Amino acid sequence: MWAYFKMEFIQFMSNKKNIAIYVILLFFSCYYGLVLAPAYDPIEKVDVSEIEARYLTNEEFLNNVVINDWTHPLTKFAASIYPEWNEYEKERLDAIKQDNLKNYAEATFKWYTYSDNIIFNWGGEILFYNPGYYTYGNDYARMDGHYAYLYSASRYTGYTEGESDLSVNVFEERTALQTLQRLLHSYLPLILIVSCMLFTVDVVLKDRRNTTLLQGLPLSDWRKLLVKGGVSLLGSLLAIIPLTVGLFIICIQMDSVMLNYLFRFIWLAKRYFQI
């Protein structure tokens, strides 16, 4: 049975169709890592100039506003919500300028929580989420912004509580693992399913070319089918290798944390095996 498995696996790996699929996967993986991944532009990103502009605008308003009996209700509303809002903005701005990413994560968590509470519950039609949610005539921009702010607040809470190294790429979800997570919620599962179908489409039908020869093997039909299934599964799992190349490229470009872990693993492996 083992000899039959090796024969099927060699035929699988030497099949021109299967080789072409691996090459195509490798090409798209490299293209994504070199072109598409660096061009990823998240709506929620670390933009110092934007934070500073918003902070200075609100601070200018608070320093010059006069509240009295004739003040417009919206002006009173703005004067009541901007002080705490600007406090978080100032904490974010100072932390990112000092490269204190832990403090930045904590202040940003507070900013997203407060912002969502004000905009969603009290903002009505006068306060809005990030303009990126209102593009292309999005009829659900308000809800998209609401859930995105809650998601961002949850992420930054994890950053403040975790012990992993932080970076701007981590905040903007550009690292290799975050890219993989994003792809798993996109079209990557479809690519893997189609690849598996193409790998297995002729694993049984090819035996029609050598019917007499294969009938002489001392194996039952269900054992042959079991071996073919194992070969197809192994071949499909090997499709992860060309896809991993793209993630490795992203590691080199953006994920310094993962790259450090990779170099550490290689160093440990060389030391253990005395390479």
CORDA-V289595 format. One record per run of one state. SS is the DSSP state (A for helix, B for strand, O for the rest). FROM is the first residue (numbers start at 1). LEN is the number of residues. If there is no record, write none. Layout:
SS;FROM;LEN
SS;FROM;LEN
//
This chain:
O;1;1
A;2;13
O;15;1
A;16;21
O;37;11
A;48;17
O;65;8
A;73;25
O;98;3
A;101;22
O;123;8
A;131;4
O;135;6
A;141;21
O;162;6
A;168;4
O;172;4
A;176;9
O;185;3
A;188;13
O;201;4
A;205;11
O;216;5
A;221;17
O;238;1
A;239;16
O;255;1
A;256;18
O;274;2
//
